[in-house]
């Protein structure tokens, strides 16, 4: 008999061996009975499909998927304006948002350089930017598993008015982030010297804000207001700056086309930053672009060894500097205490939940969808979506899926999902095992699957059949509440601002 | 304070930062032919997804086949999974692309099983299709015995709870490592191994019990 903590590993290794080679030898320490059962189990559970059948299925499935994807993606592509609307963090409305945003931008830059130590050096500006972008988005790893650094930044509010910030950042691959942002100077005045109504509320750490992102949850903690906000890591402050492809999935992806069209990038040479050789890149907005209205140029210094951006500045269209930042210290691949990336709201802490996209954006999307399908589309009230579930955007599934409309809500760790599927009604006859529930004025059919972590609710309304599938733990009451909130999509004139709460 | 420049200063920095990513436009496959690189290229052109499809179709299809029991359903599901992968490439957050795909598959299969649960009957177990019939070439006595043993184990597997069948399907039919399964199911790699080990142990006990039952029946018959 093996030590209990060793046998699972051995069994797993034997399964791996059998999957590679049916005649694989079992690891020595496993007893005969376990070996026999593992082998029988693998043989019983393996799926053997003839090559010809597999090839035929491969071709059919690809054709169907590609067709469906093309049908689905075409209407999902919005205008540049629409894409920007999905980025609530770009609407810099409040001072607090500006701080968060500036800090996030700083973190992004830090992340830019993060990885890549031993790869061949690219020789053109575009490739340097590509690698820096990969580091920023965590979509490519260049060997930097962690870092800790402090950067200082000055952001100009106007020609003569600026804020000074320093940000301390800890990052652990692939997606853990902590950044502590301290505002030192606000509107040219050192925070401790601010008086009267201009003086902001400060905490023990002064005027500060901290982002903690454990990869699944992103928290924004304001030490000045005792406010705690939870964000979807894909769109929240941590995810915005660092959380890898999560970032690419939102702002970078949305801005990609726009920025690609709007900037010319050149390699200006190399300079020393923090005692390290760095590429100096110049980005210039092309004439008649949105950026050209306010930006004349931006400069970025990218570390040659790690592709981490070490320093940057940008200038407004009038030649005045817009912002400037630079790392003052940097440790690459240090050991970081995991507790740095953990935040748990204490009992009684009031947490506000921030989700994206906005209601206005949802309405626009639904209006677009309603115009594409031949049945009445129903839009949920997003405030009735169970807490923690975020929409991944509704879309038309195309002819392959009978023109149905799908919207998936996922938890930020992707472990639970709610799928709302709409199609032209009436729906198929349903069995007796379903429980009748009241969905507003009509009757729906509910089936819960205790133990299987899921449930389904179906109903017909205004000629539309709706099936809501839950993968995860959502109560019947919450599901009925969500279903009851569904209403025909209101008419919105193209380009008209959507109503806000 | 000038509102206009204040509005510009931060987005300006961000626009500039985000523009870094744009240089991705230059398609140089030699530098970015990893799974995640391909996936990023597929975000703008679904056809670019083809290498990933070639790489993972077989495992996804076999996994679907194992969980549905029928070729048509498996193809439907695989189509849905790859459609979602093609249209949802932006939801990829780094890490193993295989695990990302199987997470989509796992959710799709869960929905499928729930739907079928709704349309068929509550307790109907997973079916096993004709693709699982014994290989006709296996005609020696020894092979027949082995086949019978496999069938008995398969029957025992059918009695396992759905989460355990899902784990086996991911590990064996889908060929996922314990680490990737952990990423799909949100568990630690070690926890996946322990769960697999428990299944093996449980099947051993059930197998012994069923053998004893058979012996008892034989004795009664005699």
HADDOCK unambig.tbl for C-alpha pairs under 7 A between the chains (distance, minus, plus):
assign (segid A and resid 8 and name CA) (segid B and resid 193 and name CA) 5.29 0.50 0.50
assign (segid A and resid 8 and name CA) (segid B and resid 194 and name CA) 5.24 0.50 0.50
assign (segid A and resid 8 and name CA) (segid B and resid 197 and name CA) 5.01 0.50 0.50
assign (segid A and resid 9 and name CA) (segid B and resid 193 and name CA) 6.30 0.50 0.50
assign (segid A and resid 11 and name CA) (segid B and resid 197 and name CA) 6.50 0.50 0.50
assign (segid A and resid 12 and name CA) (segid B and resid 193 and name CA) 6.19 0.50 0.50
assign (segid A and resid 37 and name CA) (segid B and resid 200 and name CA) 6.58 0.50 0.50
assign (segid A and resid 37 and name CA) (segid B and resid 204 and name CA) 6.33 0.50 0.50
assign (segid A and resid 38 and name CA) (segid B and resid 200 and name CA) 6.39 0.50 0.50
assign (segid A and resid 40 and name CA) (segid B and resid 150 and name CA) 5.65 0.50 0.50
assign (segid A and resid 40 and name CA) (segid B and resid 153 and name CA) 6.87 0.50 0.50
assign (segid A and resid 41 and name CA) (segid B and resid 153 and name CA) 6.41 0.50 0.50
assign (segid A and resid 42 and name CA) (segid B and resid 172 and name CA) 6.33 0.50 0.50
assign (segid A and resid 43 and name CA) (segid B and resid 150 and name CA) 6.70 0.50 0.50
assign (segid A and resid 44 and name CA) (segid B and resid 150 and name CA) 5.11 0.50 0.50
assign (segid A and resid 44 and name CA) (segid B and resid 151 and name CA) 6.82 0.50 0.50
assign (segid A and resid 44 and name CA) (segid B and resid 153 and name CA) 6.64 0.50 0.50
assign (segid A and resid 44 and name CA) (segid B and resid 154 and name CA) 5.48 0.50 0.50
assign (segid A and resid 45 and name CA) (segid B and resid 154 and name CA) 6.99 0.50 0.50
assign (segid A and resid 45 and name CA) (segid B and resid 172 and name CA) 6.25 0.50 0.50
assign (segid A and resid 45 and name CA) (segid B and resid 173 and name CA) 6.37 0.50 0.50
assign (segid A and resid 46 and name CA) (segid B and resid 172 and name CA) 5.81 0.50 0.50
assign (segid A and resid 46 and name CA) (segid B and resid 173 and name CA) 5.06 0.50 0.50
assign (segid A and resid 47 and name CA) (segid B and resid 62 and name CA) 5.90 0.50 0.50
assign (segid A and resid 47 and name CA) (segid B and resid 66 and name CA) 6.72 0.50 0.50
assign (segid A and resid 47 and name CA) (segid B and resid 173 and name CA) 5.75 0.50 0.50
assign (segid A and resid 49 and name CA) (segid B and resid 131 and name CA) 6.91 0.50 0.50
assign (segid A and resid 57 and name CA) (segid B and resid 75 and name CA) 6.83 0.50 0.50
assign (segid A and resid 58 and name CA) (segid B and resid 57 and name CA) 6.80 0.50 0.50
assign (segid A and resid 61 and name CA) (segid B and resid 75 and name CA) 6.23 0.50 0.50
assign (segid A and resid 61 and name CA) (segid B and resid 78 and name CA) 6.63 0.50 0.50
assign (segid A and resid 61 and name CA) (segid B and resid 79 and name CA) 5.06 0.50 0.50
assign (segid A and resid 64 and name CA) (segid B and resid 79 and name CA) 6.14 0.50 0.50
assign (segid A and resid 65 and name CA) (segid B and resid 79 and name CA) 5.01 0.50 0.50
assign (segid A and resid 65 and name CA) (segid B and resid 80 and name CA) 6.77 0.50 0.50
assign (segid A and resid 65 and name CA) (segid B and resid 82 and name CA) 5.75 0.50 0.50
assign (segid A and resid 65 and name CA) (segid B and resid 83 and name CA) 4.58 0.50 0.50
assign (segid A and resid 66 and name CA) (segid B and resid 83 and name CA) 6.72 0.50 0.50
assign (segid A and resid 68 and name CA) (segid B and resid 83 and name CA) 6.22 0.50 0.50
assign (segid A and resid 69 and name CA) (segid B and resid 83 and name CA) 5.33 0.50 0.50
assign (segid A and resid 69 and name CA) (segid B and resid 86 and name CA) 6.06 0.50 0.50
assign (segid A and resid 69 and name CA) (segid B and resid 87 and name CA) 5.64 0.50 0.50
assign (segid A and resid 73 and name CA) (segid B and resid 87 and name CA) 6.41 0.50 0.50
assign (segid A and resid 90 and name CA) (segid B and resid 11 and name CA) 6.56 0.50 0.50
assign (segid A and resid 92 and name CA) (segid B and resid 7 and name CA) 6.57 0.50 0.50
assign (segid A and resid 98 and name CA) (segid B and resid 10 and name CA) 6.82 0.50 0.50
assign (segid A and resid 101 and name CA) (segid B and resid 10 and name CA) 6.93 0.50 0.50
assign (segid A and resid 102 and name CA) (segid B and resid 10 and name CA) 6.01 0.50 0.50
assign (segid A and resid 105 and name CA) (segid B and resid 14 and name CA) 5.84 0.50 0.50
assign (segid A and resid 109 and name CA) (segid B and resid 17 and name CA) 6.94 0.50 0.50
assign (segid A and resid 126 and name CA) (segid B and resid 23 and name CA) 5.13 0.50 0.50
assign (segid A and resid 127 and name CA) (segid B and resid 23 and name CA) 6.65 0.50 0.50
assign (segid A and resid 129 and name CA) (segid B and resid 20 and name CA) 5.01 0.50 0.50
assign (segid A and resid 129 and name CA) (segid B and resid 21 and name CA) 6.59 0.50 0.50
assign (segid A and resid 129 and name CA) (segid B and resid 23 and name CA) 5.75 0.50 0.50
assign (segid A and resid 130 and name CA) (segid B and resid 20 and name CA) 6.45 0.50 0.50
assign (segid A and resid 130 and name CA) (segid B and resid 21 and name CA) 5.73 0.50 0.50
assign (segid A and resid 130 and name CA) (segid B and resid 22 and name CA) 6.89 0.50 0.50
assign (segid A and resid 130 and name CA) (segid B and resid 23 and name CA) 4.78 0.50 0.50
assign (segid A and resid 130 and name CA) (segid B and resid 24 and name CA) 5.17 0.50 0.50
assign (segid A and resid 132 and name CA) (segid B and resid 20 and name CA) 6.59 0.50 0.50
assign (segid A and resid 133 and name CA) (segid B and resid 20 and name CA) 5.01 0.50 0.50
assign (segid A and resid 133 and name CA) (segid B and resid 21 and name CA) 4.13 0.50 0.50
assign (segid A and resid 134 and name CA) (segid B and resid 21 and name CA) 6.91 0.50 0.50
assign (segid A and resid 138 and name CA) (segid B and resid 94 and name CA) 6.91 0.50 0.50
assign (segid A and resid 139 and name CA) (segid B and resid 36 and name CA) 6.79 0.50 0.50
assign (segid A and resid 139 and name CA) (segid B and resid 94 and name CA) 5.45 0.50 0.50
assign (segid A and resid 155 and name CA) (segid B and resid 9 and name CA) 6.64 0.50 0.50
assign (segid A and resid 156 and name CA) (segid B and resid 6 and name CA) 6.96 0.50 0.50
assign (segid A and resid 156 and name CA) (segid B and resid 9 and name CA) 6.32 0.50 0.50
assign (segid A and resid 157 and name CA) (segid B and resid 1 and name CA) 6.62 0.50 0.50
assign (segid A and resid 157 and name CA) (segid B and resid 2 and name CA) 6.70 0.50 0.50
assign (segid A and resid 157 and name CA) (segid B and resid 5 and name CA) 6.01 0.50 0.50
assign (segid A and resid 157 and name CA) (segid B and resid 6 and name CA) 4.16 0.50 0.50
assign (segid A and resid 157 and name CA) (segid B and resid 9 and name CA) 6.64 0.50 0.50
assign (segid A and resid 158 and name CA) (segid B and resid 1 and name CA) 6.09 0.50 0.50
assign (segid A and resid 158 and name CA) (segid B and resid 2 and name CA) 5.28 0.50 0.50
assign (segid A and resid 158 and name CA) (segid B and resid 5 and name CA) 5.43 0.50 0.50
assign (segid A and resid 158 and name CA) (segid B and resid 6 and name CA) 5.97 0.50 0.50
assign (segid A and resid 161 and name CA) (segid B and resid 1 and name CA) 6.92 0.50 0.50
assign (segid A and resid 244 and name CA) (segid B and resid 93 and name CA) 5.96 0.50 0.50
assign (segid A and resid 244 and name CA) (segid B and resid 94 and name CA) 6.28 0.50 0.50
assign (segid A and resid 245 and name CA) (segid B and resid 92 and name CA) 6.08 0.50 0.50
assign (segid A and resid 245 and name CA) (segid B and resid 93 and name CA) 3.95 0.50 0.50
assign (segid A and resid 245 and name CA) (segid B and resid 94 and name CA) 5.33 0.50 0.50
assign (segid A and resid 246 and name CA) (segid B and resid 91 and name CA) 6.87 0.50 0.50
assign (segid A and resid 246 and name CA) (segid B and resid 93 and name CA) 4.83 0.50 0.50
assign (segid A and resid 249 and name CA) (segid B and resid 90 and name CA) 4.53 0.50 0.50
assign (segid A and resid 249 and name CA) (segid B and resid 91 and name CA) 5.75 0.50 0.50
assign (segid A and resid 252 and name CA) (segid B and resid 18 and name CA) 5.78 0.50 0.50
assign (segid A and resid 252 and name CA) (segid B and resid 21 and name CA) 6.81 0.50 0.50
assign (segid A and resid 256 and name CA) (segid B and resid 19 and name CA) 6.83 0.50 0.50
assign (segid A and resid 256 and name CA) (segid B and resid 21 and name CA) 6.93 0.50 0.50
assign (segid A and resid 256 and name CA) (segid B and resid 22 and name CA) 5.31 0.50 0.50
assign (segid A and resid 259 and name CA) (segid B and resid 19 and name CA) 5.33 0.50 0.50
assign (segid A and resid 259 and name CA) (segid B and resid 22 and name CA) 6.55 0.50 0.50
assign (segid A and resid 260 and name CA) (segid B and resid 19 and name CA) 6.85 0.50 0.50
assign (segid A and resid 260 and name CA) (segid B and resid 22 and name CA) 5.29 0.50 0.50
assign (segid A and resid 294 and name CA) (segid B and resid 8 and name CA) 6.91 0.50 0.50
assign (segid A and resid 295 and name CA) (segid B and resid 12 and name CA) 6.95 0.50 0.50
assign (segid A and resid 298 and name CA) (segid B and resid 16 and name CA) 6.63 0.50 0.50
assign (segid A and resid 314 and name CA) (segid B and resid 13 and name CA) 6.70 0.50 0.50
assign (segid A and resid 322 and name CA) (segid B and resid 9 and name CA) 5.28 0.50 0.50
assign (segid A and resid 323 and name CA) (segid B and resid 9 and name CA) 6.51 0.50 0.50
assign (segid A and resid 323 and name CA) (segid B and resid 13 and name CA) 6.84 0.50 0.50
assign (segid A and resid 415 and name CA) (segid B and resid 185 and name CA) 6.72 0.50 0.50
assign (segid A and resid 415 and name CA) (segid B and resid 186 and name CA) 6.54 0.50 0.50
assign (segid A and resid 430 and name CA) (segid B and resid 119 and name CA) 6.07 0.50 0.50
assign (segid A and resid 431 and name CA) (segid B and resid 118 and name CA) 6.76 0.50 0.50
assign (segid A and resid 431 and name CA) (segid B and resid 119 and name CA) 5.95 0.50 0.50
assign (segid A and resid 447 and name CA) (segid B and resid 118 and name CA) 6.83 0.50 0.50
assign (segid A and resid 452 and name CA) (segid B and resid 162 and name CA) 6.83 0.50 0.50
assign (segid A and resid 469 and name CA) (segid B and resid 111 and name CA) 6.36 0.50 0.50
assign (segid A and resid 471 and name CA) (segid B and resid 107 and name CA) 6.90 0.50 0.50
assign (segid A and resid 471 and name CA) (segid B and resid 110 and name CA) 6.74 0.50 0.50
